[in-house]
Amino acid sequence: MDIEEFIKQLNNAQDLMSQEQYKEAIVILEELKKIDKESDLNYNLTHRLYQLDSNCQSLYNQKIILKHINKISKNSTSLTLQKLNQGLKDEFKINLEEKILVREIELLILRGLLSCRIEDDKIIF
């Protein structure tokens, strides 16, 4: 793949992210990461690729976490991080370290998408 096509694919992934089509963007970014490993791309392209990949993974995680928490919070006033993580594993096949799970929840709160607080190992709705 030449540089112009690589940049086009990066832009395509970024467009998909802006449309909240994270899974599709992740597929493109994974392919571009394979190409990056086999090529000698300049630093700016490599940096942009991994920055988009990190942001896309985080936004995808947040979308899934928000969906799961919204479902659970209708019938509960709190939830342990362990139960949330187990639910994410069971329902969405996502396995996050607890510190990453907390970070994603904190980002959802900061973005104004989630109204709760974290106390010790519990999420209080």
C-alpha positions in Angstrom: 0.0 0.0 0.0 1.4 3.4 -0.9 1.4 6.4 1.4 -1.5 8.1 -0.2 -3.7 5.0 0.2 -2.5 4.6 3.8 -3.5 8.2 4.5 -6.9 7.6 2.8 -7.5 4.6 5.0 -6.5 6.6 8.1 -9.0 9.3 7.1 -11.7 6.6 6.5 -11.2 5.2 10.0 -11.4 8.7 11.5 -14.7 9.3 9.6 -16.1 6.0 10.8 -15.1 7.0 14.4 -17.0 10.3 14.0 -20.0 8.3 13.0 -19.6 6.1 16.1 -18.9 3.1 13.9 -16.0 2.0 16.1 -15.9 -1.7 15.2 -15.5 -0.9 11.5 -12.8 1.7 12.3 -11.0 -0.8 14.5 -10.9 -3.3 11.6 -9.3 -0.7 9.3 -6.8 0.4 12.0 -5.8 -3.2 12.7 -4.9 -3.7 9.0 -3.0 -0.4 9.0 -1.0 -1.5 12.1 0.0 -4.7 10.2 1.2 -2.6 7.3 3.0 -0.2 9.7 4.9 -3.2 11.2 6.0 -4.3 7.7 6.9 -0.8 6.4 9.0 2.1 7.3 6.4 4.8 7.6 7.3 8.3 8.8 6.8 9.1 12.5 3.8 11.4 11.9 1.8 8.6 10.2 2.7 6.0 12.8 1.9 8.4 15.6 -1.5 9.3 14.0 -2.3 5.6 13.5 -1.7 4.6 17.1 -3.4 7.7 18.4 -6.5 6.9 16.4 -6.3 3.3 17.5 -6.1 4.2 21.2 -8.9 6.7 20.9 -11.1 4.3 18.9 -10.6 1.5 21.4 -11.4 3.8 24.3 -14.6 5.2 22.6 -15.7 1.7 21.7 -15.2 0.5 25.3 -17.1 3.6 26.6 -20.0 2.9 24.2 -20.3 -0.7 25.4 -19.9 0.2 29.1 -22.5 3.0 28.8 -25.0 0.6 27.2 -24.4 -2.0 29.8 -24.6 0.4 32.8 -27.8 2.0 31.4 -29.4 -1.4 31.3 -28.4 -2.4 34.8 -29.0 1.0 36.5 -32.7 0.7 35.7 -33.1 -2.0 38.3 -30.2 -1.3 40.7 -28.7 1.6 42.7 -25.1 0.3 42.6 -22.9 -2.2 40.9 -19.4 -3.6 41.7 -16.7 -3.1 39.2 -16.2 -6.9 39.2 -19.8 -7.5 38.3 -19.7 -4.9 35.6 -16.5 -6.4 34.2 -18.0 -9.9 34.3 -21.2 -8.6 32.5 -19.0 -7.0 29.8 -17.1 -10.3 29.4 -20.3 -12.4 29.2 -22.4 -10.1 27.0 -19.8 -8.3 24.8 -16.7 -10.5 25.0 -14.7 -7.5 26.4 -12.1 -8.1 29.1 -10.8 -4.9 30.6 -8.4 -4.4 33.5 -10.1 -2.7 36.4 -8.0 0.4 36.1 -9.0 0.8 32.5 -12.6 0.2 33.3 -12.5 2.9 36.0 -10.8 5.3 33.5 -13.5 4.7 30.9 -16.2 5.3 33.4 -14.5 8.5 34.6 -14.3 9.6 31.0 -18.0 8.9 30.5 -18.8 11.0 33.6 -16.5 13.8 32.4 -18.2 13.8 29.0 -21.6 14.1 30.7 -22.8 10.8 29.4 -23.1 9.0 32.7 -24.3 10.2 36.0 -22.8 8.2 38.8 -19.9 8.1 41.1 -17.2 5.5 42.0 -16.7 4.6 45.6 -14.1 2.0 46.4 -15.0 -0.9 44.0 -18.6 0.2 43.5 -20.4 2.3 41.0 -23.3 4.2 42.7 -26.1 5.3 40.3 
